[in-house]
């Protein structure tokens, strides 16, 4: 079955869940840009939990959203548990049949979130399946084995390093592997960075601060961030800039308690999720990325677009690639609090000079949405 419009291909993006995360932000950029082209029929299928957040509300009206209601919580025991299992079994059958019909209408089916949600779906002759990996190669390597790729027509990673590592490790699927950098709406980022904000937040920004923008989770290596910052503070005679963490996640309560127990509330601020993190980036002394690994690292480009210096862990896969191995920002050894403290000290004291704005502007141009989108649509055309 072809798509609903004979002159337009239909693209179905599939996610196992939809949260307030980097993958979802990138997907919204893609969907918004694709909708403006008026060249494709667009559909987003979420097979699991859907968080009703501001990202979901920014989904273009041209995109059809399909999700499946979540099952109620499983009873612990007894007759109700048996009924729940029977209902769950029946819903699974209905859900699978329903999604099969949706998938059959697509020309391109895209597993967009490090997942093989479509692995059991056998594409029709005119259809192409694509799987997208947003993590570093080492974290997804076992899921890239040739037998798992199966009938996927393309495997997309977010960096040249990912593509090279994958092709080297799995030469049998080398011809399927591509890399496409994440797209960023640079103009929108800058416009958001200049929007008015609440008076209380303005007061906080009157004082110097560093900013960290990410989920508060283990792979973001908050421990190195905290330790490196404290070592930096201890080297200064004068009061140090504050450290502001923007984001939420499974370790939020732990780090709130950690900061409180040490009496650091006046210098380390865990501010939670912000709909507009760009204004925080724009007014920061620097943005810090402390992760153990990043498939890409959008925040580095976002900060550069705001004119803010960046300090990043030299972790796999993309940060060094994005920062041109130190020409666009400082790199510290991943996991090294001492090295991070040194980079903070060099920036704060003026020993390090950030790149000239003209150079940074030229360097980040390749990440603009229109440039990345043209690469994506060229890939689709090549698969027809």
C-alpha positions in Angstrom: 0.0 0.0 0.0 1.4 3.4 -0.9 1.1 6.5 1.1 -2.1 8.5 1.3 -0.9 11.0 -1.3 0.4 9.6 -4.6 2.8 12.5 -5.0 4.2 12.4 -1.5 6.1 9.8 0.3 5.0 8.9 3.8 7.5 8.8 6.7 6.7 7.1 9.9 9.0 7.8 12.9 8.8 5.3 15.7 9.8 5.8 19.3 9.5 3.4 22.2 8.6 6.3 24.5 8.5 10.1 24.5 10.1 12.1 27.3 11.7 15.5 27.7 15.1 14.4 26.3 17.7 15.2 23.7 16.4 12.6 21.2 12.9 14.1 21.4 14.2 17.6 20.9 16.1 16.6 17.8 13.1 14.7 16.4 10.9 17.9 16.8 13.5 19.8 14.8 13.4 17.2 12.1 9.6 17.0 12.0 9.2 20.8 12.0 11.7 21.2 9.1 10.1 18.3 7.1 6.6 19.7 7.6 7.7 23.0 6.0 8.9 21.2 2.9 5.4 20.0 2.2 7.0 17.0 0.4 6.1 14.2 2.9 3.2 12.9 4.8 4.5 12.6 8.4 3.5 10.3 11.3 4.9 9.8 14.7 4.2 6.5 16.5 5.0 6.1 20.2 4.7 2.5 21.2 5.1 3.1 25.0 4.8 5.9 27.5 4.1 9.5 26.3 5.0 12.4 28.6 2.7 15.3 28.0 5.4 17.9 28.0 6.2 21.2 26.2 8.1 19.2 23.5 5.0 17.2 22.6 3.0 20.4 22.5 5.5 21.8 19.9 4.8 18.9 17.5 3.8 20.4 14.1 0.1 20.1 13.4 1.0 18.5 10.1 2.3 15.4 12.0 -0.1 12.7 12.8 0.6 11.4 16.4 -0.3 7.8 17.2 0.2 6.3 20.6 -1.2 3.4 22.5 -2.8 3.8 26.0 -0.7 2.4 28.8 -1.9 -0.7 30.7 -3.0 -0.1 34.3 -0.7 -1.2 37.1 -0.5 -5.0 37.4 -2.2 -6.3 40.6 0.0 -8.2 43.0 -2.1 -11.4 43.2 -5.4 -13.1 43.0 -8.2 -13.1 40.4 -7.6 -9.4 39.4 -4.1 -10.3 38.4 -5.4 -13.1 36.1 -7.9 -10.7 34.6 -5.1 -8.1 34.1 -2.9 -10.7 32.3 -5.8 -11.7 30.0 -6.5 -8.1 29.2 -2.9 -7.4 28.6 -2.6 -10.4 26.3 -5.6 -9.2 24.3 -4.4 -5.6 24.1 -1.0 -6.7 22.9 -2.6 -8.6 20.0 -4.9 -5.6 19.1 -1.9 -3.2 19.4 0.3 -5.3 17.1 -2.4 -5.6 14.5 -3.2 -1.9 14.7 0.4 -0.9 14.3 1.0 -3.3 11.4 -1.7 -1.5 9.5 -0.1 1.9 10.3 3.3 0.7 9.2 2.0 -0.8 6.0 1.0 2.7 4.8 4.5 4.1 5.0 7.2 4.5 2.4 9.9 5.0 5.0 9.9 3.5 8.6 12.4 5.0 11.0 13.4 3.5 14.4 14.5 6.9 15.8 15.6 6.0 19.4 18.4 3.5 19.6 15.8 0.8 19.3 14.6 -2.0 17.1 10.9 -1.3 17.5 10.4 -2.3 13.9 12.5 -5.5 14.0 9.5 -7.8 13.8 7.9 -5.9 10.9 8.8 -7.2 7.5 8.8 -4.3 5.0 6.7 -4.4 1.9 8.6 -4.3 -1.5 8.3 -0.5 -1.7 9.2 0.2 1.9 12.6 1.0 3.5 13.4 0.7 7.2 16.0 2.9 8.9 17.4 2.6 12.4 18.9 5.6 14.2 21.5 5.4 17.0 22.0 8.5 19.2 24.5 6.9 21.6 28.3 6.4 21.4 29.4 3.4 19.4 30.6 1.4 22.4 27.2 1.7 24.1 25.3 0.2 21.2 27.9 -2.0 19.6 26.2 -5.3 20.5 23.0 -4.1 19.0 24.6 -3.4 15.7 25.5 -7.0 14.8 24.6 -8.0 11.2 21.9 -10.5 12.3 20.1 -7.7 14.2 20.2 -5.2 11.4 18.3 -7.7 9.2 16.1 -5.9 6.7 17.0 -2.4 7.7 18.2 -0.4 4.7 20.3 2.1 6.6 22.0 2.5 10.0 22.5 6.1 11.0 24.9 7.4 13.7 25.6 11.0 14.7 29.3 11.3 14.0 32.0 10.3 11.6 33.7 8.5 14.5 30.6 6.4 15.0 30.4 5.4 11.4 34.1 4.6 11.2 34.0 2.4 14.3 30.9 0.6 13.2 32.3 -0.1 9.7 35.5 -1.4 11.2 33.8 -3.6 13.7 31.1 -4.9 11.3 32.4 -4.9 7.7 29.5 -7.0 6.5 27.1 -4.1 7.1 29.5 -1.3 6.3 27.6 -0.3 3.2 24.5 0.4 5.3 26.2 2.7 7.8 25.8 6.5 7.5 26.4 9.4 9.8 24.3 12.6 9.9 24.9 15.2 12.5 22.0 16.4 14.5 20.2 19.5 13.1 20.0 22.7 15.1 17.8 25.7 14.4 20.5 28.2 15.1 18.2 31.3 14.5 15.6 29.9 16.9 18.2 29.2 19.5 19.4 32.8 19.4 15.9 34.2 19.4 15.1 32.1 22.5 18.3 33.2 24.2 17.1 36.8 23.9 13.6 36.3 25.2 12.5 38.0 28.5 12.6 35.8 31.6 11.2 36.0 35.1 12.6 38.6 37.5 13.9 35.9 39.9 15.9 34.2 37.1 17.2 37.6 36.0 18.5 38.2 39.5 20.4 34.8 39.5 22.0 35.7 36.2 23.4 39.0 37.5 26.1 36.9 39.2 28.8 35.0 37.3 28.0 31.3 36.8 28.9 28.2 34.8 26.0 26.2 33.4 25.5 22.5 32.8 22.5 21.5 30.7 21.5 17.8 30.6 19.5 15.1 32.2 20.7 14.4 35.8 21.7 10.8 35.2 24.7 8.5 35.7 26.1 8.7 32.2 26.4 12.5 32.5 29.1 12.1 35.2 27.8 14.6 37.6 30.3 13.4 40.2 33.2 14.6 38.1 31.4 17.9 37.4 30.9 18.5 41.2 34.4 17.4 42.1 36.0 19.5 39.4 34.1 22.6 40.3 34.9 22.3 43.9 38.6 21.9 43.1 38.4 25.0 41.0 36.7 26.9 43.8 39.4 25.9 46.2 42.1 27.4 43.9 40.5 30.9 43.9 41.1 33.6 46.4 38.1 35.6 45.2 34.5 34.3 45.2 33.9 31.8 42.4 31.2 31.8 39.8 28.2 29.6 40.8 27.5 26.3 39.1 23.9 26.0 37.7 22.6 22.7 36.6 19.6 22.8 34.2 17.7 19.5 33.8 16.0 16.7 35.6 16.4 13.0 35.8 16.7 9.9 38.0 19.6 11.2 40.1 18.1 14.6 40.8 17.2 13.9 44.4 20.5 12.3 45.1 22.5 15.3 44.0 20.1 17.7 45.8 20.8 15.8 49.0 24.5 15.7 48.2 24.8 19.5 47.8 22.6 20.1 50.9 24.7 17.8 53.1 27.8 19.8 52.2 26.2 23.2 52.6 26.9 24.1 49.0 23.4 25.4 48.2 24.7 29.0 47.8 27.1 28.0 45.0 25.7 24.9 43.3 22.1 25.3 42.1 20.1 22.4 40.7 17.4 24.4 38.9 15.5 21.6 37.2 14.0 21.5 33.7 13.8 24.8 31.9 11.7 25.3 28.8 14.2 27.9 27.6 17.7 26.8 28.6 19.3 29.0 25.9 18.9 32.2 27.9 20.9 30.4 30.7 23.6 29.5 28.1 23.8 33.0 26.7 24.5 34.6 30.1 26.9 31.9 31.5 30.6 32.3 31.8 30.9 28.9 30.1 28.9 25.8 29.4 30.3 22.5 30.8 29.6 19.0 29.4 30.9 16.4 31.7 29.5 13.2 30.2 31.2 9.8 30.1 30.0 9.5 26.5 27.8 11.4 24.1 26.5 10.2 20.8 26.5 13.9 19.7 26.4 16.7 22.2 23.9 19.3 20.9 24.4 21.6 23.9 28.0 22.4 22.7 26.7 23.8 19.5 23.8 25.5 21.2 26.2 27.3 23.6 28.5 28.3 20.7 25.4 29.7 18.9 24.7 31.8 22.0 28.3 33.1 22.0 29.2 31.2 25.1 32.6 29.4 25.6 32.4 25.6 26.1 34.3 23.1 28.2 33.7 19.5 27.3 34.8 16.0 28.4 36.9 14.4 25.7 34.6 11.4 25.7 33.4 9.2 22.9 32.0 9.8 20.3 31.3 13.3 19.0 32.4 16.2 21.4 36.0 16.4 20.1 34.7 16.1 16.5 32.2 19.0 17.1 34.9 21.1 18.8 37.5 20.4 16.1 39.7 18.8 18.7 40.0 21.9 20.8 39.9 24.7 18.2 36.3 25.6 19.1 36.4 24.9 22.9 38.3 23.4 25.7 38.5 19.6 26.2 39.4 17.9 29.4 40.1 14.2 30.1 36.8 12.4 30.7 36.4 11.6 34.3 39.2 13.8 35.5 38.1 16.3 38.1 41.6 17.8 38.2 41.7 18.5 34.5 38.2 20.0 34.6 39.3 22.3 37.4 42.3 23.4 35.4 40.2 24.2 32.3 37.8 26.2 34.5 40.7 28.1 36.1 42.2 28.9 32.7 39.0 30.2 31.3 38.0 32.2 34.4 41.5 33.8 34.7 41.8 34.6 31.0 44.6 32.2 30.4 42.5 30.6 27.7 41.1 32.6 24.8 37.9 31.4 23.2 37.7 31.2 19.4 36.8 34.4 17.6 33.1 34.8 17.0 33.6 34.8 13.2 35.4 31.5 13.3 32.8 29.9 15.6 30.0 31.1 13.3 31.5 29.6 10.3 32.3 26.3 12.1 28.7 25.7 13.4 27.0 26.6 10.1 27.2 22.9 8.9 24.9 22.0 11.8 22.1 24.3 10.7 18.8 22.5 10.1 18.7 23.2 6.3 22.1 21.7 5.8 21.4 18.6 7.8 17.9 18.2 6.3 19.3 18.2 2.8 21.6 15.3 3.8 18.6 13.4 5.3 16.3 13.8 2.3 19.2 12.9 -0.1 19.5 9.6 1.9 15.8 9.0 1.5 16.1 9.6 -2.3 19.0 7.2 -2.5 17.0 4.4 -0.9 14.1 4.6 -3.2 
